[in-house]
Structure formats: structure tokens, C-alpha cells
Amino acid sequence: MPLPLREAAERFLDHCRIAKSLSDHTMRAYDIDLAHAVARLGAGTNVGSIDREVLRRYIGAMLRTEALSPATAKRRTATLRQLFKWLEREDLMPLSPFHRLDVTIRLPRRLPRALSAEEARKLLVRSGHEMEAGSFSALVLHFAVVTLFVSGLRVSELTGLRLSALEPGTATFLVRGKGNRERQVFLSGKEPKALLRAYLKGRARVAASHDLLMVTGDGSPLTPPLLRRRLAALAKRAGIIRRVTPHMLRHTAATQLIEAGVDIRFVQKLLGHASIATTQIYTQVSDASLKSTLERANTLERVVTGRRR
């Protein structure tokens, strides 16, 4: 029996919402990606009529005709691949058209954007000073900044944490990250632990109708978009010129750990990377930092000219 592409996409999205426990961010991306495929391939197109040649034309059009970025085209292709994989698994089609489809979308290699040590210091000092003024909102923001910097959590992981994820009497959280993988995250050091205790005391005084850890002053959940806006505004107040995002704090945490000599396997576990290859990019960031430092030092010129600084 023919199955229209739009109906197939809707059924797949329903499955993802119910059975896969994907984040809101991932679900929005899936929705956008499949809406694009439905619009280009035809809402009423029978999924059984979509073969490898149709997919090649679709992917080629994204890269050439629509001039989408390789990253966007690759993500949309991956989402469509997941749809057909699910259709095959559910016996809604005999074989995915992606079977033996050889399509490679190469992405430019970009190093993660991390804060410099000076930028991180400015951000932490500013958020700490604002917290000392006594408002709960400032405490929330400082706690979020410190937690992201120390733990390397993704913003969706931090804002999705529930009070029950905190092991009683500890500064250890059980985090459910990408791919529904669980890992333990620790707030190490005296200041982060003391800050956690202070935040929990403040959180207990807020009338919240939910058990999410991160809240605003009126008790509503602290959402990723709201945290992004507050962090960007804080960075401006701290005198940091470029836009700062929560994910930059994750990158900064990883880079600082690598530069401190922490074994890359521990960093992989902390960040929740499925593959160590993903974590290894931070060693390149450290190498880039080393190169920049050496160029600024310019030891040969200092010896030749006698210049001290």
C-alpha cells in the first residue's frame, strides 16, 4: 500500500517524540529537515518510489541549486537517512534507498571556539560580582556559568537537569546526554560546591511547580534561549567583545582540561562523546594556542634585540 512521504515523516516524528526521548532542539531540527525533504520531493510522493537516483538529485540540489552549507546539507541527509532506516525496520518499505548509496559531503574542518583564559577570567569575575549584589537572578546566572565551565555540560543538559539527578549529599549529577547516554558529571573544587549549596538554598525558596534544577526568579524553567541571551549580555558587561555562547564554555572547559594535562579519555567521558575522535579536536585547539603563544613570545627576536617584553 502506497505511503505518502508527508505521512511517513509525521509517523517517524511521532515515534521520535514518544520512543526516543530526543531533546526539543533535536526534534526541531528533525522537523525542519523533513519539512524540507517533503517540500522538495513532494508531500504525496510514495516513499517506495524514492530511489538512490532521486536522493542523489536531492542532495546535489541542496549543495548546488540551493547553495546550502555543507553542514546543513549533511544534517538534512542524515535525518532523511534515519527516516528511511525506520521505515525499513518497521516493514513499511522493503529496503532503504540509502542502502549502498555512496554520497560524501565534506565539511570544512573548524576548531571549536573557546574563550581565552583572560576572557574566562573576566566572565567569571563579572558574574561573581553581580551575584554578590544579592539578587537570585544573578545567583542563577553565576551558578550556570561556573557549572558550564567546570563540567563541560551542553546547555540543553544543564537546563534539563532535574533535582533528582543530584546524588544526595554530593556535587555529582547523573546526566542523560546525546543518544540517551548516561554519564556522571562532577562539580569539583571548593567554590563550585559552595556555590551549588547556595544555589540549592535559593532554589528552595522559589515557588516552582516542577523539579527542574535551573529556574528563573519567578520559578519558571530556565530555558536554553533565555540562558543564551543572559550569557551574551553578561559577556558584554564583562567587556568581552565577541558574542559568548554556552557552548563556548563547554569548549573552554575541554580545552582547559587538555592544557592541564588531563588524559583525553577522561575528557571524553566528562563531555559524553561517543567517539574519542570528537574529543581529539581539542588537542588541536591546544596546539593552536601553543603556536599563538610562541609567536607572541618570539624568543629569537628577544635574544637578538635584547628586548625583554
Buried (B, 14 or more C-beta within 10 A) or exposed (E): EEBBBBBBBBBBBEEBEEEBEBBEEBBEBBBEBBBBBBEBBBEEBBBBEBEBEEBBEBBEBBBEEEEBEEEBBBBBBBBBBBBBBBBBEEEBBEEBBBEEBEBEBEEEEEBBBBBEEEBBEBBBEBBBEBBEEEEBBBBBBBBBBBBBBBBBBBBBBBBBBBEEBBEEEEBBBBBBBBEEEEBEBBBEEEEBBEBBEBBEEBBEEBEBEEEBBBBBBEBBBBBBEBBBEBBBEBBEEBEBEEEBBBBBBBBBBBBBBBBEEEEBEEBBBBBBBEEEEEBBBBBEBBEEBEEEEEEEEEEEEEEEEEEEE
